[in-house]
Amino acid sequence: MSAYLLYPGCSWDSSARAYALSTGAVCRELGLELRQLEDWNCCGATEYLSVDTVPAYALISRNLALAARQQNGAKTLTAPCSLCYLNLSKADYYLEENPSLNEKVNRALEAGGMHYQPGTLEIRHLLDILLNDVGLDTIRRHVTRPLNGLRVAPYLGCLLSRPDYRQRFSHPDQPHELDLLLKALGADVVDYPLKTQCCGGHMTQIGPNTAYELLRRLLHGAEQYKAHLIATVCPMCQLNLDAYQHDVNRHFGTRFATPVLYFTQLMGLAFGLEPKALGIGLELVGAREALAHIGVETPPPAQAPQRGRRRKKKSEGLPMPSMPEDDQS
Amino acid sequence: MAHSPTPGDGLSLLEAVERKTPIPSRLEMCIQCGSCGGSCPSAADMEHTPRAIFALLRAGMDESVLHSNTPWICVSCYQCMVRCPQEIPITDIMYAIKNIAIQRGAAHKEEAAFSATFAEMVESYGRSFELGLATRYYLKHHPLRLPGMAPLGMGMLARRRMDLKPTRIKDVDGLRDILQAAREMEAAQ
């Protein structure tokens, strides 16, 4: 399979480390080569566009120019983060639609010795690549530990299916792509009508009360459908739902404890890979209990090292036969 | 961060917004149906729904629009944009209003400061830097919220989900040249 260029985004090696680890592990299994774009810069998230227009598009387009220069036969630039994916697609689309913006952005790029011809690249989200290029049949063939009995709420967040400039997803509100993939892994995919409702985006920073209400709705929805966990495709959604779940509980007096994992982590588990290699355990709301439903034992949450020898617990039941090694410990 | 000088001083806000929106704004096509506000997940916290903003814009009530919290409460979910029967690029219009509000000094200060601080980080390193952004923004605007953030920060640090140091791209000078040229272009329009 041809190589894809990867635009990892700023969260890839930090807050979304579990996403990076699991994507790497899953792609190795599938023989999918993701070549990281060199010297990429931040896409500006939702912030740079709020401050200025031409500079925001120039900032995004520098990455497109780099990708076009480094593509070496690869037409596809893939982004695992929904926000990066949106910004890259947005710039590509608007430069094509608006010749005057295209001219300005390209004159700015010239100042850095760069150029981008809109439409040169196909910009696609990782989920789209896995579902449509790798395909469900290949994915099914790699499943050695089906996720039967694990109830998963498929959560896509806003920006994959909206505004969907190049019409790659099935529906703006109720796209079925993630459901199909999770079902291929054997998971019990619950109905989740809120699958593309907003996680609050940057509002956890600048207007927490607005964000908490949006997060509460999502967590409540997942609970109503008795989901053991929420599967996400975006580092921003994961961060908001996972890291701020405690704050949501404090704010509303609720007791949500729904782990939020990346869909690639679930793929890795279904492929029989080691939980640790998939970044399981990096989530703040632990997934241990949820993953016990599929018989996956996860490393215990990080805690202070214990001092002294561990005492063997006296058996309270009937005497049981034991192997000699057991007694030596 | 240096903002582009106000483009087209003397323009009405409606005209300025139309110029800033990267695709035709189609604001004159709005039929005031309210699909936008009805679809908006954060409308409850807005001073005006998007529909009301468009009515104010067309009525020339520029100050009300520039001082409204609406574009700053917008979560950029694009729900309104895909539902608008008149295909008005509502989310992009919200960005345009924010740009102009900042340039005309009318922006909601805290929210605008978050965006500006983020932009500064990007311009310094070429990458975003969460820890730097959070500490600088909270120290200045919400110092009392900082202690409450500590457990979250520690949890993220313990799992190595937050960098202590920013990452700088190699060609940060080239990036700055590009952004500077883009700002001049923006000012000239």
Interface residues (C-beta under 8 A of the other chain):
Chain A: C10 D13 S14 S15 A16 R17 D39 W40 N41 C42 G44 A45 T46 E47 Y48 L49 S50 V51 D52 T53 V54 P55 Y57 A58 L59 R62 Y94 E97 N98 L101 K104 V105 R107 A108 L109 E110 A111 G112 G113 M114 C158 L159 R162 P163 D164 P172 D173 Q197 C198 G200 G201 H202 M203 Q205 I206 G207 N209 T210 E213 L214 R217 A243 Y244 H246 D247 G281 L282 L284 A302
Chain B: M1 H3 S4 K20 P22 I23 P41 S42 A44 D45 W72 I73 V75 S76 C77 Y78 Q79 M81 V82 T91 Y95 A96 K98 N99 I102 E110 E111 A112 F114 S115 A116 F118 A119 V122 G126 R127 S128 E130 A134 Y137 P151 L152 G155 M156 A158 R159 R160 R161 M162 D163 T167 I169 K170 D171 G174 L175 D177 I178 L179 Q180 A181 A182 R183 M185 E186 Q189
